[in-house]
Amino acid sequence: MGARTLCLLFLAPMRQTLAVGLENTLISPSSRSEGAPTLTPGASTSSRRNTVLPRVEWTGAQPSVVPLQRERFEEVRPLGQGGMGEVVLIRDHDIEREVALKRLPPGADLDRVLRFVEEIRTVGTLDHPNIVPVHDVGVDEQGRYFFMMKHLQGETLESIIARLRAADLNALLRYPFQVRVQIFMGVLHALSYAHGKGFIHRDLKPANIMVGPFGEVTVLDWGLARRVGAAASTPASPGGATSAELAQARPLHTELGSVVGTPLYMSPEQARGEHDTMDARSDIYSLSVLFHELLGLTHYLEGLTSVPEIMKAVQTRELTLSPMHLNSPQGPVPAELMWFVAKGMSKDPAQRYTSADDMLLQLQAAQEGRIHVQCQRTFLKKTFHQGLRASDRNPMAITVAALVGAGLVVASAVHLGMSFFATMLH
């Protein structure tokens, strides 16, 4: 059975379950008058799921099947909490594996439910190795909508950057620049696929990128994703971040009117709330900010703490490349990568890369030594790589040239030596 067939099999019950759940949900009359509808789960939403697979017992050489019924899913521990709900680790006693379950809080308003439904269907549509798959969907006994997905091992880019900034030796050895480039290329592959399907992520940041123990890269949290050109939805209850939230979380998250996303990684057009005209180039700006931080270990808006300051700086503050040279524990950032992120972070969308595919091509070219000359460092590196490629194409010619060069050096040394002795004799 192919992956696409499996995806369709998942999506069919998913949509049926959500449809039934929504039919069994009521909008409270009081909330209608306030303009911020909330959902009151009906009695039929309560659903406990039991195991269906039997236990196999052996009596000598004869197997026997013993019916076994117990609650299938056991909650192990919380994995994280955010504005759209919480994620918990679940043990599946039928399949004997651990999965991640994302669920809405009790009494979630209609806006959150609709975004949650859209996230499930978006992720269900995006069948790609660098995007976490959805396994199941439903409503629990407390009336909370949930979906199950693969439990990913590893750490987020946010954690990796923090360890690199602290000059953690293990992190510096495990994540040199070439490995960080490979990680970023995995992110680009996921976004290239999503953009090809017509979706933009709108919330790309280090906390939403997971790196597995074998280097596998997964893009998480598609809750704010939307199709390019789709009508923008306005949150039911706009609000800003409090001072306590600012102190606890560096990647600020906000829903200011129609401005939705994480300010530190927003594009200028996203910060202005221009959702109707935003396209893949907005994600490209966010990707470039993320890559800039992964390379230089500092954010280009470092030091700003309030949402209004950040929103203004996103639209006006230009990137300064020089600080990327000053990270002594890891050495200077390669010059070609500095110029790469500078183009992606152009304030004008027309000056950025046209697509994630374009970024991939440019990054692969830089990795292969086909470097655009932007400064003295890039000129020297390009010349060096051209010499290496020439030696691969014409090894004999390079060998002869090297021998001739060595001979000239020896001859010059002998001539200087003889001149020196002649001078001494006179």
C-alpha positions in Angstrom: 0.0 0.0 0.0 1.5 3.3 -1.1 2.1 6.3 1.2 -0.6 8.4 -0.6 -3.2 5.6 -0.2 -2.3 5.5 3.6 -2.7 9.3 3.7 -6.1 9.1 2.2 -7.1 6.3 4.6 -6.1 8.5 7.5 -7.9 11.6 6.1 -11.2 9.9 5.5 -11.9 8.9 9.2 -10.2 12.1 10.3 -12.8 14.3 8.5 -15.7 12.0 9.5 -14.6 12.2 13.2 -14.2 16.0 13.1 -17.6 16.3 11.4 -19.3 14.2 14.0 -17.5 16.1 16.8 -18.6 19.5 15.4 -22.2 18.3 15.0 -22.1 17.3 18.7 -20.8 20.7 19.7 -23.0 23.7 20.6 -22.2 27.4 20.4 -23.4 29.0 23.7 -26.0 31.7 23.1 -24.3 34.1 25.5 -21.1 34.0 23.4 -23.0 34.8 20.2 -23.9 38.2 21.5 -20.3 38.9 22.6 -18.9 38.1 19.1 -16.4 35.5 20.4 -18.2 32.1 20.2 -17.1 29.3 22.4 -17.8 25.6 22.0 -19.7 23.5 24.5 -19.1 19.8 23.9 -22.2 17.6 23.9 -22.5 14.4 25.9 -21.9 12.2 23.0 -18.4 13.5 22.5 -17.1 11.4 25.4 -15.2 8.5 23.9 -12.8 6.1 25.5 -11.0 3.7 23.2 -10.0 0.2 24.2 -7.4 -2.1 22.8 -8.6 -4.5 20.0 -5.6 -6.8 19.6 -5.6 -10.0 21.8 -2.8 -11.3 23.9 -1.0 -14.4 22.6 -0.2 -17.1 25.1 1.8 -20.3 24.6 1.1 -23.6 26.3 4.0 -25.7 25.3 4.2 -25.5 21.5 0.5 -24.5 21.1 -0.4 -20.8 20.9 -3.7 -19.5 22.1 -5.4 -16.1 21.6 -6.7 -14.5 24.8 -9.1 -11.5 24.3 -7.7 -8.5 26.2 -9.5 -5.2 26.7 -8.0 -2.2 28.4 -7.7 1.5 27.7 -5.7 1.7 24.6 -4.0 5.1 25.2 -2.1 5.9 28.3 -0.9 9.4 29.0 2.8 9.3 29.9 4.0 13.0 30.4 3.5 16.4 28.9 5.8 17.4 26.0 5.0 21.1 25.5 2.3 23.8 25.8 1.4 26.6 23.5 -1.3 29.0 22.5 -3.1 26.4 20.4 -3.2 23.8 23.2 -0.8 21.2 24.6 1.2 18.2 23.4 1.5 15.1 25.5 3.3 11.8 25.2 0.9 8.8 24.8 1.6 5.1 25.0 -0.4 3.1 22.5 -1.0 -0.4 24.1 -2.2 -1.9 20.8 0.7 -1.1 18.6 3.2 -0.9 21.5 4.7 2.5 20.6 4.8 6.0 21.9 3.0 8.8 20.0 2.6 12.5 20.5 -1.0 13.8 21.0 -1.8 17.4 20.4 -5.1 18.6 21.9 -7.0 21.8 22.4 -7.7 23.1 26.0 -11.3 22.5 27.4 -13.7 25.2 26.2 -11.7 26.3 23.3 -13.4 29.0 21.3 -14.5 28.6 17.7 -11.5 30.3 16.2 -9.1 27.9 17.8 -11.2 24.9 16.8 -11.3 26.0 13.2 -7.5 26.6 13.2 -7.0 23.2 14.8 -9.1 21.5 12.1 -7.2 23.4 9.4 -3.9 22.3 10.9 -4.9 18.7 10.8 -6.1 18.8 7.3 -3.0 20.8 6.2 -0.6 18.3 7.7 -2.7 15.4 6.3 -2.3 16.9 2.9 1.5 17.4 3.2 3.0 13.9 2.9 6.7 14.5 3.1 9.7 13.0 5.0 10.5 16.4 6.6 6.9 17.0 7.8 5.5 15.1 10.8 2.6 12.8 9.8 -0.8 12.6 11.4 -1.8 9.1 12.7 -5.3 9.6 14.1 -7.9 12.3 15.2 -10.8 12.5 17.6 -12.5 14.0 20.7 -11.6 12.8 24.2 -13.9 12.2 27.2 -13.5 15.8 28.2 -14.6 17.1 24.9 -11.1 18.1 23.7 -10.3 17.8 20.1 -7.0 16.0 19.5 -4.8 14.5 16.8 -2.0 12.0 17.1 1.3 12.2 15.3 4.7 10.6 15.3 6.7 11.1 18.5 9.9 12.7 17.3 13.2 12.0 19.1 16.0 14.6 19.2 16.1 18.3 20.0 14.8 21.5 18.5 17.0 24.1 16.7 16.2 26.4 19.6 18.0 24.0 21.9 20.9 23.4 19.5 21.4 27.2 19.1 21.3 27.7 22.9 24.0 25.0 23.4 26.2 26.5 20.6 25.9 29.9 22.1 27.0 28.5 25.5 30.1 27.1 23.7 29.1 23.5 24.6 31.9 21.4 23.2 29.7 18.5 22.2 27.4 20.8 20.3 30.3 22.6 18.5 31.8 19.2 17.5 28.4 17.8 16.4 27.1 20.9 14.6 30.0 22.5 12.5 28.9 24.8 9.8 28.6 22.1 7.1 26.2 20.1 9.3 24.1 23.2 10.0 23.9 23.8 6.3 22.6 20.2 5.8 20.0 20.8 8.5 18.8 23.9 6.9 18.6 22.2 3.5 16.3 19.6 5.1 14.0 22.5 6.2 14.2 23.9 2.7 13.1 20.6 1.2 10.0 20.6 3.5 9.1 24.2 2.6 9.7 23.6 -1.1 7.2 20.7 -1.0 4.6 22.7 1.0 5.0 25.8 -1.2 4.5 23.5 -4.2 1.2 22.4 -2.7 0.2 26.1 -2.2 0.8 26.4 1.5 2.9 28.9 3.4 3.9 28.1 7.0 3.8 31.6 8.6 5.5 30.5 11.9 8.9 29.3 11.0 11.3 29.6 14.0 14.0 27.4 15.7 11.5 26.0 18.2 9.5 24.5 15.2 12.4 22.6 13.7 13.3 19.2 15.2 16.6 17.5 14.5 16.7 13.7 15.2 19.5 11.6 16.5 20.4 10.5 12.9 20.3 14.0 11.5 16.7 13.8 10.3 15.0 17.2 10.1 11.3 17.8 10.7 9.3 21.0 10.4 6.6 21.2 13.1 3.5 23.2 14.0 1.5 24.0 10.9 -1.3 25.6 13.0 -0.8 29.0 11.2 -0.3 27.6 7.7 -2.6 28.8 5.0 -3.0 28.5 1.3 -1.6 31.4 -0.7 -4.4 33.7 -1.8 -6.9 32.4 0.8 -9.0 35.0 2.6 -7.4 36.1 5.8 -9.2 35.2 9.0 -9.2 37.6 11.9 -8.7 36.1 15.4 -11.8 36.1 17.6 -10.0 37.7 20.5 -7.0 39.8 19.7 -4.5 40.5 22.4 -0.8 41.2 23.0 1.9 39.6 25.0 2.2 40.4 28.7 5.4 41.4 30.4 5.5 38.0 32.2 5.3 36.3 28.8 8.1 38.4 27.5 10.3 37.4 30.4 9.6 33.7 30.0 9.7 33.3 26.2 12.3 34.7 23.8 10.4 33.8 20.6 7.4 36.1 21.3 4.1 35.0 19.8 1.3 37.4 19.2 -2.2 37.7 17.6 -2.6 41.5 17.2 -5.7 42.0 15.1 -4.9 40.3 11.8 -1.2 40.0 12.6 -0.5 36.4 13.4 2.9 34.7 14.0 6.1 35.1 16.0 7.4 38.7 15.7 11.1 37.8 15.9 10.9 35.7 12.8 8.2 37.6 10.8 8.7 39.1 7.4 8.0 42.8 7.1 4.9 42.2 5.1 3.6 39.7 7.8 4.3 42.3 10.5 2.1 44.7 8.6 -0.7 42.2 8.4 -0.6 41.9 4.6 -1.9 38.3 4.6 -3.9 38.6 1.4 -0.8 39.4 -0.7 1.7 37.3 1.2 3.4 34.4 -0.7 6.3 32.0 -0.3 8.7 34.9 -0.1 7.4 35.7 3.4 8.5 32.2 4.5 11.8 32.8 2.8 12.5 35.8 5.0 11.6 33.8 8.1 13.9 30.9 6.9 16.7 33.4 6.4 16.3 34.9 9.8 16.4 31.3 11.3 19.5 30.4 9.3 21.2 33.6 10.2 20.7 32.8 13.9 21.8 29.2 13.4 25.1 30.4 11.8 25.9 33.4 13.8 24.2 32.4 17.1 22.8 35.8 17.6 19.4 37.2 16.4 19.5 40.3 14.3 17.0 41.9 16.7 19.0 40.9 19.8 18.2 43.1 22.8 14.6 44.1 21.8 12.1 43.0 24.4 8.7 44.4 23.6 6.3 43.5 20.8 5.9 47.0 19.4 9.7 47.5 19.3 10.2 44.2 17.5 7.3 44.8 15.0 8.9 48.2 14.1 12.4 46.8 13.8 11.3 43.9 11.6 10.2 46.5 9.0 13.1 49.0 9.4 16.3 47.4 10.8 18.7 46.2 8.1 20.9 43.2 8.7 24.5 43.9 9.7 26.9 41.1 8.7 30.0 42.1 10.6 29.0 40.6 14.0 28.9 37.2 12.3 32.7 37.2 12.3 33.0 37.6 16.1 31.9 34.2 17.5 35.3 33.0 18.7 34.3 29.5 20.0 33.1 28.4 16.5 35.3 30.6 14.3 34.0 33.1 11.6 30.9 32.3 9.6 31.8 31.4 6.0 31.5 34.5 3.9 29.4 32.9 1.2 26.8 31.9 3.8 26.7 35.4 5.2 25.8 36.8 1.8 23.3 34.0 1.3 21.2 35.0 4.4 21.6 38.7 3.6 19.7 38.2 0.3 17.0 36.2 1.9 16.5 38.9 4.5 15.9 41.7 2.1 13.1 44.0 3.2 11.7 44.1 -0.3 10.2 40.7 -1.3 11.3 41.3 -4.9 15.0 41.3 -3.8 14.8 37.9 -2.0 15.0 34.4 -3.4 12.0 33.6 -5.6 11.4 30.2 -4.0 12.8 27.6 -1.6 14.0 25.7 -4.6 16.0 28.8 -5.6 17.5 28.9 -2.1 18.4 25.2 -2.4 20.2 25.7 -5.8 22.1 28.7 -4.5 23.2 26.9 -1.3 24.2 23.8 -3.2 26.3 25.9 -5.6 28.0 27.6 -2.7 28.8 24.2 -1.1 30.3 23.0 -4.4 32.5 26.1 -4.6 30.5 27.9 -7.2 30.5 31.1 -5.1 29.3 34.5 -6.2 32.0 37.2 -5.6 30.7 39.6 -3.0 33.8 40.6 -1.1 37.5 39.8 -0.8 36.8 36.6 1.1 34.4 35.2 -1.4 36.8 36.1 -4.3 39.7 34.2 -2.6 37.4 31.2 -1.9 36.1 31.1 -5.4 39.6 31.3 -6.9 40.7 28.4 -4.6 37.7 26.2 -5.6 38.3 26.9 -9.3 41.9 25.8 -8.8 40.8 22.6 -7.2 38.3 21.9 -10.0 40.9 22.6 -12.6 43.2 20.0 -10.9 40.5 17.4 -11.0 39.9 18.0 -14.7 43.6 18.2 -15.7 45.7 16.4 -13.1 48.8 16.0 -15.3 48.8 19.6 -16.3 48.6 20.6 -12.7 51.4 18.2 -11.8 53.7 19.6 -14.5 52.9 23.2 -13.4 53.6 22.3 -9.8 57.0 20.7 -10.8 57.9 23.7 -12.9 56.9 26.0 -10.1 59.0 24.0 -7.7 61.9 24.0 -10.1 61.7 27.7 -10.5 61.7 28.1 -6.7 64.8 25.8 -6.3 66.6 27.6 -9.2 65.9 31.0 -7.6 67.2 29.8 -4.3 70.4 28.4 -5.8 70.9 31.6 -7.7 70.5 33.7 -4.6 72.8 31.4 -2.7 75.5 31.7 -5.3 75.2 35.4 -5.4 75.5 35.6 -1.7 78.7 33.5 -1.6 80.1 35.5 -4.5 79.5 38.7 -2.5 81.2 37.2 0.5 84.3 36.1 -1.4 84.8 39.6 -2.8 
